[in-house]
Amino acid sequence: AVDNGALDAIDYGNGFTTPIVGGLPSGHVAGMDTIMMIKEFDGNSIIFILAQLSSSVLSSIEIKHFLPGANTPFYSIKLTNVLIARQTNFISEKSGKLTEQYRLICNVIGFKDWISGKSFSYNKSTYAIGTY
């Protein structure tokens, strides 16, 4: 990651409708679940936009959630083999800042509880449970 910034929202949904130019990369199948995230424009934005325009795959994205004032994450979500299916920019009514929304398709999603140290991943292409 290039930059750290607050995430306004994250949502997990089923399926995607945006046609992908040139088809889907290896490991991605039609109808896979998508993750939507909304965040302020920051140093990561250019990487996301270039990946979306070129239909390239980002190796991984890790989203860490912190409790107020904490230095260690409470939990994190790690997405592997990430394709950006849709990108939208808008001015946030809440903050008045340039904000972006991304629909992400990944074939591995992981979860880590930093307090207990427990973690796992799930490969949506092979239906296998693995390590974070």
Salt bridges, closest charged atoms under 4 A:
GLU40 OE1 - LYS97 NZ 3.95
ASP42 OD1 - LYS39 NZ 2.85
GLU100 OE2 - LYS39 NZ 2.45
